[in-house]
Amino acid sequence: MIKNKNNRAIWNTRITKSTSNLFQKVGGSLYVDKKLYKEDIAGSIVHVEMLFKQKIISFKIKNKIIYGLNKIEKEISKNKFQFNKNFEDIHMSIEKRLVDLIGSDAGYIHTARSRNDQVITDFKIWIKKSSNEINDNLHKIIKSSLKIAEKNIKTIMPGFTHLKNAQPVSFAHYLMSYVEMFMRDKRRFNNNLVNLNENPLGVSALTGTSFNIDRNYTTKKLGFKNPTNNSIDTVSDRDFVLDYLYSCSVCSMHISRISEELIIWNSDAFNLIKLSDKIVTGSSIMPQKKNPDSLEYLRGKTGSIYGSLFSMLTILKGLPISYFKDLQDDKELVFKSTETLINCLKLLNEVLNNISPNKKRMLELANMGYTTATDLADYLVKNHSMSFREAYQKTAAIVNLAEKKKKKLNELTIDELKKVETKLTNEVLRVFDLKNSVNSKKSYGGTAFENIKKMIIKYKKQI
């Protein structure tokens, strides 16, 4: 192996002039991809074990390389590794340090592989770990939501459409709607884990290799299901990055939606929930203020996560197949989005454990806006042989009457109701009871108390 003198990059043997300082500064990725050092070392160890198994390198060389790699991992973990910007990425940095430790035998580490398959392998392993970490945090949010829901099955609040009172609903049922969203997020990340579970190692730069390697061996050792099928596609594929960033974006959008909901409910106009002092901030000028900044932070961070997805889509749209320098940006976009999303998930879980429903206000607001009108229409259909459209018109007339008299529906007398529909009896008054309204929605997925209990039990078993 030709020794690497003067701290020059390995590939500079072919380059006769020094790299522009500016390009060296902007073209290097070490400041970003050094986060992959564990994955890079793990992949390299498996690679050299395979090379020995296939009799491509000797037992002695294999052991020297593995010894050096383990020493390097300890150095990096203990912050004793000296990173040099002249070595543009984590892969070259580790290889250069390996040369320092074991000499020219370090050169065998790159036999039958390229940085192209090396970095994709590292990146896939990293994304697998991060997907599992995200799912662990989603699990905690779901668990917290179920805990609150279980305590509030019979807490009645208004359900909104267009932010207008629509129908009474259980507060638990509202929370369970977000459980559904976060469960879908978990499935989405799990689906990604299935899709990316193909091992890139061994396709080299573009066409594969002439060495007698065993890709099934490295696949098993690195925890993949199968080796990739096409070498060209492998080095150019970033679909797994898009899938991951899309999943991060959808998950962040769900976080933003629940944050917006809680911001509205916490407002003085709605006053449906209270936030603990642990998750609010004050004003620099208004002494009375308690602002939901934690929720606004969650809502705002969605934009930056979206930005990473759109950036990656834009990078890929104009690239011919195979590897190009443009693809280097994928890691920074993924690392940034991952850190942001995990912080948001942890913060949301903290928020959920520091909110309390204002049950009195919820019930009071549920009694406003004629929220049991649909129940009356349904009653007329079931008990007086009306079509729903006819029942709808009768109910609208009764609502108009209540509005004219400045009464709630449950404040109308039977005589007043009979002015619109003579067939009505005292029995109809039960329809206007909020608890009866909520508990009557027994269709699967509805807000009836027993339905909610069953769903809580179902998801507690799943998690």
N, C-alpha and C positions, 0 to 999 in steps of 0.2 A: 504493500500500500504506500502511496506517496504521502509523505508527512505534510500536514497542514501547517504551513509556516505563517508567521506574521498575523495570526488571528484572522485569516481570510476564510470566507465561506467555502465549503467543499467544492461547489460547482465553479468556483473562480479559477480552477485549473485551466478551463477553456477560455476564460475572459482575460484579456491582456491589459485592460485599464481598470483603475479603481472605480468602484461604483460611485456615482454622484451622491454627495452627502444628503441632498434633499430626497433623492429616491430611496436611499438607504433608510432615511427616517420615516418616510410615508409607506414604503413598500414592505418593511418588516412587520411581522405579526406577533413577535415574541411577547409583547406587552399584553396581548390578548390570549394567545393560545398556550401560554405557560400554565394556564388552568387545567390543561389536558395532561399534565406530566404523569399522573398515576396511570391513566389509560394508555399513554404512550409506552410507558415502561412495561406494563402488563402485556401489551400486545407484542412488544419486542421480545420479551422472555418466552412467550408461547412460540413466536416465530423461530427463534434460535433452537428451541427444543425440537421443533418440527424439522429444521435443517439437519440436526444431529440424527434424529430418527431415520431420516431419508439418506443418511450417510453423505450429506453435502458438506458438513463441517465435522471436525473431530470432537471427541468427548472433552478433551482439554480446552479447546477453544470455546465450546459451549459453556463450560463451567466458569471460565474466565469472564466471559461476557455477562453471564447471569450474576456473578459476584459483583461486577462493576455496576450493573444496573441497579441492584439492590442497594449498593452503597450510595448511588446517586439519588435514589428515592429518599433515603434517610436524610441526605444533605438538604434536599429541597424541602422536605417536611419540617426540618428543624431550622429553616431559613439560613443555612450555611452554604448554600449554593451560590456561586458568583455568576449571575447572568451577564452576558456580554452582548451588546446590541449588534455587534458585527456578525453574530450568528442569528440569522433572521427569524428563526422560529424555534419552538420547543424541541422539535425533532433534531435539528442540527445542533442545538445547544447540548442536548443529552449525548449525541454522538461524539461531539468534540470533547466533552468531559470524559467520556468512556476511553477515548484515545489517551488522554492524560493519565488515566488510572491503569490501563492494561496494555497500552502500546498499540502497535499496528494491527494486532489481532482484532481490535475493535472494528476494523473495516469489513470483517465478515458479516457483521450485523445487517448490512444492507443487501446481502445476497438475495436475489429472487424477490425483491420488492422495491417499490418506489415510494416517495413521499405521497404520491397520489392515493395509493391504496392504504398507506399507513395512516394518513390524516382522516380519511373517511372511516376507517376502522375505529380509531380513537374517538371520533366524533359520535359515531353511532353508540358506542359503549357509554359515553357521557350522557347522551340524550336518554338512553334507557334508564340510567340511574336517576336522572332529573325527573323523568316521567313518573317514576315510582315515588320520588319525594313529593312531587305535586299531588299525586293521588293520596299520599299519607295525610297531607294537609287538607285535602278535600274531605277525607274521611272524618277529620276532626270537626270540620264545619257542619257536616251532615249530622254527626253525633250531637253537637251543640244545638242544632236546629230541632232535632227530635226531642231533646230534653225540654226545650221551651214549649214545643208543641204539646207534649204529653201533659204539661201543667195547664194548658189553655184550651183544651178541647171544647169546653163549654163557654169560653170567652167569646162573646158575640160582638162583631164589628161590622161596619158597612163594607160590602164589596164594591169596588169602583169600576166603572167603564167611563172613559173620557174624563177621569178624575171627578165624576159626578156619582153620587150615591145610586147604586143600582139594585143590589139585593143583599140581605143580611147573610153573613158568612161567619164561620168559626175562624178566630185568629190562628188557631192551629192549622186550619186548612190553607190559609194564606202562606204560612211558613212552609208547609209541605209542598207548595208549588215550587219553592226554591230548592227544596230537597230533590225534586224531580230534575231540575236543571243541573244541579251539581252531580247527581248520579249520572246524567248523560255525559257530563264532562269527564267523569272517571272512565266511562265506557269508551269515550273518544280517545283518551290517552292510552287505554288498554289496546284499542284497535291499532293505534300507531305502533305499539310495541310488537304486535303481530306482523305488521307490514314491513317494519325495518329490520326484522330478525334474520337478515341475510348477511353473511360474512363477506366483506369486500377484500380481505387480506389475501394476496396471492395473484391479483390481476395485474399487479405492477403498474407501469405508467399508462398503458393503453391496450396492449395486445396480449397480456398474459406473459408467461416466462417459459424459457426452454429448460429450466431446471426441473427435476423430477420431484416437485413438491407435493404435499398431501394437504389439500385445502379442507378436506373433511376433518382431519385431525385438529387444525387450528379452529375450525368452526365449533367443534365440540368443546375444546378447551376454553374458548372465549365466550361461550354461552349463547352462540347463535344456533339457529335451527338448520339452516342450509347455507352453502356457499352461493354467492351471486352467480348468475348464468351467463352474463355477457360482459366481457372486460371493458368494452368501450362505454356501455351504459353505466357500469359501476363507477367509473371515475368522474362521470359527468352528472350522475344522479344526485339531485338535492330535493327530490320529492319528499323524502323523510323529514327534511328541514321545514318545507312548506307545511306538511301535515302537522308538525309539532307547533310551529308558529300560529297556524290556524287554530289549533286546539287551545293554545294560550290566549289567543284573541277572543274566542268564544267564551272561554272561562272568565276572562277579564270583563267581557260584556255582561255576563251574569252577575259578577260582583258589582259592576256599575249600576245595574238595574235595581238590585236589592238596596244598594247604598242610596240611590235616588228615592226609592220608596221610603226608606227610614228617615231620610232628610225631610221629606214631605210630612210624614207622620209626626215627626218631632217638632215641626213648625208650630208657632203659636196659633195659627189659623186652624190646624187640625188637632194638635195636642193629644195624639193617640198613644204615643210612647214617651218615655223619659230615658235620657241617656245619663249614665253615671258620670261623675266628674272626672273619672279616669280617662274618658275618651272624648272630652270636649276641651275647648280652649276659650280664653277670654278675649276681650277687645282692648285695644290700646287707648281708647277714648271713652267707651261706654261701659261703665262699671257693672251694669246689670247683665251683660251679655254672657251667654254660654253657647258657643258656636260648635256645630257638628263637623269640625275640621277633619277628623279622622275619616268620616264618610265622604267628605269632599275630596280628600286625598285619593281614596279608592276610586271614586268616579273619574277623577282626572287622569290617573295613571293608565286608563284604558287607551287613551290616545297614543301614548308612546309604544304600547305593545302592538296596536294596530300598525303603527309606523314601521315596525320591524318586519311585519308580514308583507306590507306593500313594497318595502325596499327589496326584499328577497324576490318577490314576484317580478319586480322591474328588472332586477339583475339578470334573472334567468330568461326573460322573454326574448332577449336578443342574442343569446349564446348558441353558436353551433355546438354539436356534440363533442365531447371529450373535456379535458381540463383547461381552464383559463384563469388568469390571475383575479378576474372579477369575483370568483367564487370564494376568495379569501375572506370576504366580508361576512360570510355566513355565520362564522363562530361568534363574532362580536354581537351580531343581531340576536342570536340565540341566547348567549350568556346574559345580555342585558335584559331581555324579555323574561328569562327564567328567574333572575334575581328579583325583578320587579314583581312578577306574579307571585312568587313564594312569599315575599314581604306582604303583599296585599292579602293573600290567603290567611296568613298568620294574624294580620291586623283585623280582618273581618271576623275571625273566630273570637278575638278579644272583644270586639264590638258586640257580637251576639251574646257574650257572657256578661255584658254590662248594659243591657237594655231591660226595661220593665214596661209592660203594657199598662196604660191608664184605662182600666176596665170600665170604670164609670163613664168616662168620656166616650169610649168605644160604643157602649150600649146607647148612650144618649144620641150620638151621631147616627147610629144605625136606625134610630126611630125617626130620623128626618129624611125628607126626600121621597116619601111614599115607597119605601123599599119592598113592601109586601104586595105591591100591585100585581106582579106576575103571579103570586100565589092566588090572588082573587080570580084572575083570569083562568088559571088552571082549575080552580074550584068550580067555576061556572061550567066549564067543559065537562068535568067529571060528574057533576051533580044535577045539571039542568039541560043536558043534551044539546049544548051549543057547539058550533064549530069554534075553533080557536079564534078566528078572525072576528066573529060576532062577539065572543067573550072579551076580546081585546078592546073592541069599541065600547062595550058596556063598562069595562073597567076604566077606560080613559075618561068616560063621562063621570064616573064616581070620583076619580082623582080631581077632575075639574071642579066638582062640587065641593070636595074637601078644601081645595085651594081657595075657592071663592069664600068659604066659611072660615078660612084660616084655621083649619083643624087638621090633625093627623088622621090617617085612615082609621086607626083604632079608637079615635075620639068621636067618629060618626055614630049616630044612633041607628037602630034598625029601621026606624021610620024614615030617616033621611036616605038610607040605602034603598029602601023600597020605592022611593020616588024615581029611581033610575031603573030598578029591576024588582017588579012586584013579587016574584017568586022567592025572594030571599027570606030566610028565617034567622032566628038568633044564632043558629049553628054557624053561620058565616063569620061571626065575630072572632071565632078561634083562629081563622085564617090570618088575622092581623097580628097574632102573637109572634114575636121575633124568634123565640126558641122553637116554636112549632114549625115556623118557616124553614129555619136552618135544618132541623131534624127531619123534615119531609123529603129532603133531597137525597133519597136512598139509592138512586141509580149508581152503578159502579163508577167510582171516581168523584162522586158528589160529596157535599159538605156535611152530610148526616153524621152525628157523633159516632155511631158504630162504625161507619166507613173509615173515619179518621183513626179510630183505635186500631182497626185491622191494618191500615197502612203503616202506622207507627210500629206495630208488632212485626210486620213484614220486613221493614227496613232495618229494624234493630237486629233481626236475625241475619240479614244480609251483611251488615257491617260488623 
